[in-house]
Amino acid sequence: MTENRSTCPHCGDRLRKWRVPLDTTWSEPFFLVCFNNDCPYYKSGWRWMKEQYGQEASYRYMLNPATGAASMIPVWDDSAMRELIIEEAEGGEA
């Protein structure tokens, strides 16, 4: 069985192509990110960040398609970082 690299392993939603901000140390032009606000990874992140760091923040699942490495991007509300989603043509894939 092969793993579907275009869906979130925590909720099954499609990962969205997300443009990496220019002012970061990441060298890739984009990552694949889960933007499902009902994703259990995102939802549980609020409590974890508060308990561990005293911060009102969470994180979203992120996949680097160039390396296959999974990680997270920090977010401060439900709409954070959405402006960097790369909209795809009808029927396009991430």
C-alpha positions in Angstrom: 0.0 0.0 0.0 1.4 3.4 -0.9 0.9 6.5 1.2 -1.1 9.3 -0.3 1.2 12.3 0.0 -1.5 14.8 -1.0 -3.7 14.3 2.1 -3.2 15.1 5.7 -2.4 12.0 7.8 -4.3 13.5 10.7 -7.7 14.3 9.1 -7.5 13.0 5.5 -8.2 16.5 3.9 -6.3 17.5 0.8 -3.0 19.3 1.4 -2.9 22.7 -0.2 0.1 24.2 -2.1 1.4 27.0 0.1 4.0 29.6 -1.0 6.9 29.8 1.4 7.3 33.4 2.6 10.4 35.2 1.2 11.7 36.2 4.6 12.3 32.7 5.9 15.3 30.4 5.8 13.5 27.7 3.9 14.9 27.4 0.3 11.9 25.6 -1.2 9.3 27.7 -3.1 6.3 25.9 -1.6 5.2 23.3 0.9 2.0 21.3 1.1 -0.1 22.3 4.2 -3.4 21.2 5.8 -5.7 24.2 6.3 -8.6 22.2 7.7 -9.7 24.0 10.9 -11.3 20.8 12.2 -8.1 18.8 11.8 -7.3 17.1 15.2 -3.6 18.0 14.8 -4.5 21.7 14.5 -7.2 21.6 17.1 -5.0 19.9 19.8 -2.1 22.3 19.0 -3.9 25.1 20.8 -3.9 23.3 24.1 -0.3 22.0 23.6 1.1 25.4 22.8 -0.6 27.0 25.8 0.6 24.3 28.2 4.1 24.1 26.9 4.9 27.7 26.0 2.0 29.8 27.4 1.2 31.0 23.9 -2.2 31.5 22.2 -1.1 29.7 19.0 -1.3 26.4 17.2 0.3 24.7 14.2 -0.7 23.1 10.9 0.7 19.9 9.4 3.2 20.6 6.6 4.9 18.4 4.1 8.0 19.4 2.2 7.5 17.8 -1.3 11.1 18.2 -2.2 12.4 16.1 0.7 9.3 14.2 1.9 9.9 15.6 5.4 6.8 16.3 7.5 6.8 19.3 9.9 4.5 22.1 11.1 3.9 25.7 10.5 2.9 27.9 13.5 -0.3 29.9 13.3 -2.0 32.4 15.6 -5.6 32.1 14.4 -7.8 30.2 11.9 -7.0 32.5 9.0 -3.3 32.9 9.5 -1.1 32.1 6.5 -4.1 31.4 4.2 -3.1 34.4 2.0 -0.1 32.3 0.9 -2.2 29.4 -0.5 -1.5 29.0 -4.2 -4.8 28.6 -5.9 -4.7 25.8 -8.5 -6.6 25.5 -11.8 -9.7 23.4 -11.8 -8.7 19.8 -11.6 -5.1 20.6 -10.7 -3.1 18.7 -8.2 -0.8 19.9 -5.4 
